[in-house]
Every structure is written in C-alpha cells, then in structure tokens.
Amino acid sequence: MGETIKLTSKADGFSVGAYHAPHQDARRGGLLLIQEIFGVTDHIRELADGFAADGYEVIAPSFYDRLEPGFEADYSPESVQKGVGYSTSTPWDQVAGDCQAAIDVLKVRGPVFVAGYCWGGAATWLAACRCEGVTAASAFYGRRISELKDETPRCPTILHFGKSDASIPPERVEEIRDLHPDLPIYLYDAGHGFFSDRRTDYHSDSAHLARLRTLQLFHRSAGKAEE
C-alpha cells in the first residue's frame, strides 16, 4: 500500500529514501519505523502497513542509503555480516539527523511516535533522547542501547527484551535499568528477533503482547500531549 519518498537528512542534507505508508481511516499520529540491520525489507514494509492499518502514517527510512541505496538483506550469514558492517559504519549523529528528517515530515499533522527493532531498537532510543518532536518511543531488543545508556529519553519510552537473547546478556539490561529505574523494561520468554515472523526466534505470544503494549503507550501518550 505504500510508496517510496525522499527525506532530506538534518545531519548532512543527504537525500534518504524511505517507505511511506499512509494511515487508514482516522489518523492516530505519525510513526517513524526503524529497520533492523537488514534494511527496509519486505518485513519492515509489512510492519509499516500493519501500523498504517491501525491509523498511523508510517515512514521507514533507508538508513544505509549512503553505503548502498535501497539495501535489503536476507538472513544468510553473509547478509548478516554485511548488515552488521553497515550498522557499525553508520554514525549515531547521522542516524539522529535522518530520524529528525522523518519526524519533521510527520509532526506537522500531529503526534509522532518511534518504534524500531534490533539495530533499530538502539536507534529508537537515540531518537527518544536526541530528536525534537517525539511523543513516545518503543524499542525492541536494541543491543547497542548499551552504547547510549548514559543518555536519557525526553519522552515516554519502553524497552522490550527477550530473556534468552544470547546477544544481549542480562547484565546489559540491568545496567540500563540501574541508570533509568523509572523506565518500563519488559522481558519476554523469547530470544532475539522475537517480533519478526521471518526469524527462527519468532515468538507469537511475545510479539502480540509487545505490540499491544506499544499501541497502548502511543494512545496514552497522545492523550497526554493533547491535555
């Protein structure tokens, strides 16, 4: 249902491609949806369409366009290695500028929310901490949040982690909890990538509960923003 648009990054003026899914029925707000290391794949576009069906106007930027325009990877070891390489070659300041470009497009029509997965979970945390105009954020299994844990979200934010996620040891989650004791952190009986039905760690019950909590956060935060 979506289309490809261009965003002008606030970091360097680069023209970033993005998938844009218009909201259906009444508009509940805008949503910046942030990719995994695999790029804006069919899975990310499907998630965007799903949120659009819930009433959100969604923009999913292609954060690796400077390295490979339109990058999409599968889950093979070679693709994972390439995606990891692109993620570590993408500076956080640049990511924040790309996020702000999407937020600025969305915020003229109402509240803006952020959700992201894997690498995008850390980028969601970054947007919540650094970007202007974010109403609430929901970050899924962001391993690299630990690099940014000393920064504090400026909006209501929730985090989701799998209890058996081998890539995010429990002590990393506890470090975040210790620094941000009032931040809701939800732990699920699942591994890494539990929200993606393309991955072996997909866990339907955990994914449904995390999505419900995300939508509840967005709805609650939008109401407070209107007060």
N, C-alpha and C positions, 0 to 999 in steps of 0.2 A: 504494500500500500504506500510505501514511502518513496522518496526521491533523493537524489544527490544534490547537495548545496555546497557552497563555499563559505568559509569563515575567514576573516582577517585576524590573525593572531595578535593579541595585545603584547606579546613578547617581542616579536621582530617583524611584524607586518606580513608574514608568510601566509599564503593562501592555502588553508587547510580544507580538505574535502570532509564531508560529513553526511551521514544518513539522517534524513529528516522525515519523521513520521507524524503527520498531523493528528490532532486529537479527534476523537469521535464523540458525538453528542456534546453535552455541556463540558466546557473546558475547566479542569480542576487545577491546572497550573502547567508550568514547563518542567521538563526533566532533562538534565544533562546525564546521559548514559555513557559510562566509561568502560571501554573494552578490556578484555584480558590481553595477555601478551600476543594473542593470535591475530589481532587486528579486528576490524569491523567485519566479522564473518556472518554467515547466514544465521548463526545462533544469536549474535548480537542484534541483527536486524529483526529476528523473530521476537526477541525480548522487547525491542523498541515498539514493534507492532502491538504486542500484548499490553504494554503500558498505555499506548495510544488508545486501545480499546477501553481502557479504564478512565479515559478522559484527559490524558496528559499529552501535550505536544512535546515530542521527544527529538533531541539532537544527539547523535552519537558521532563525535569527531574521529577522524583517522589520524591518531596522534603520531604515527610513524611515517607520514607522507613525505617528510624531508629526506628520509632514508630510502623509502620505496613506496611511491604513490600507490594507493589502493591495496596495500599489503593485506593479504588474507592467508592464514596458515592452517594446516590440518594438525592432527595430534601425533604425528610421527616424531621420532627422536630428533630428526634433522630440523623439522619445523619448530619444535620446542626450543632447540638450541638457537635458531635464528631469531625467534621471538624474544628470548632472554637477552640476546645480544642487542637487539633493537631497544629493548626496555632500558638496559643499562647505559645505552648511548643517547638516551633522551633526557636532558637535564630537567630537574624539577621546576626551575624557573620558567622554562619553555612550556612545560605542561600546564603550569598555572596560567600562563598567558593564553594558551589555547582554550583552556576551560573558561576563562573570563570572556573570550570572544563568543562562545556559545551562550553563556549566561546573559550577556548583554543583549543578544538577539531575543531571548525568551522573556526577560524580565519586564519588557515594555507592556506585556499583556497579562501580568500577574505574577504570583509567587513562583520561585524556581527551586527545584529540588535536585539532588545529585545522588546517583547510585552507580556503583562500579564493582567489578569482580576481579579477583586475583591482583595483577598489577593495577587494574582499575580501582581496586579497593583502597590501595595506598593513594592513588591519585584523587579518589573521593575525599579521603582525609585531608589531603593537601588543599583541595578546593574549599572545604569547610573551614580550614584555617586561614587561607590567604585571600580568597576571592570575595569580591563585593557582590551583594545581592542574592546570597544563598539563604533560603528559608529553612531547609533541613537536609540532612545527608544520611545515607545508609551505605555502609562499606562492608563488602563481603570478602572474607579471608585475604586481607591485604597484608601479605608477608612483610612488605617494605615499609609499613607504617612504623616499624621499629626505628627506621632512619629519621622519622619525622615526629617521634613520640614526644619531644620536648615542646612542640608547637601545640596550641590549644584551639579547638574548633570554636568558631564565632557564632555557631548556630546549633540547634539541637541535632545531635549526631548519635547514631547507633552503630555498633560493630557486630559482625557475625563471624564465628569461627567454628571449624569442625574439631571435635575433641580428639579425633585420631588423625589429624592433619600432620603428616610427618615433616612437612616443610615449614611449619610454624610451631616450634616447641612451646609447651605450656608456659615456660618461664617468660617467653616473649609477650604472651598475652598478659601475664601478671605484671610485667613491667609497665605496660600501658595502663592497666587497672590501678596500679600504685600511684602513677603520676596523675591520673584522671579518675579519682574514686567515684565521682558522681555520673560518670559516663556509662550508659547501659551497654554491657557487653554480653552477647548471647552465645552460649556454647551448645552445639548440636551433636547428636550421636552420629557423626559423619566425618568424612575425610575432606581433603582439599577439592575444590571444584564441585561441591555437592549441589550447587544450584543449576548446573549445566547437564541437560539430559543427553549431551553428546559424549560425556566422560564416564569412565568406569566408576568414579566416586559419586555419581549422581545418587541423591537420596531424596525420594519424592516427598516424604513427610517433612523433612527438614526444609526443603525448598519451599513448600507450601506455607509452612509456618513463618519462615523468614520473609517471604513475600507479603504475607498478611501483616506482620509487624512493620514492614517498610511502608505499606499503604496507610496503616493506622498512624504512623509517625507523620507522614505527609499531610494527611487530613487534619490531624490535631494541630500541627504547626501552622497550616494555612489559616485555620480558625483563629489562632492566637495573633497571627500577623494582621488580621482584619480588625482586631479589637482596638 
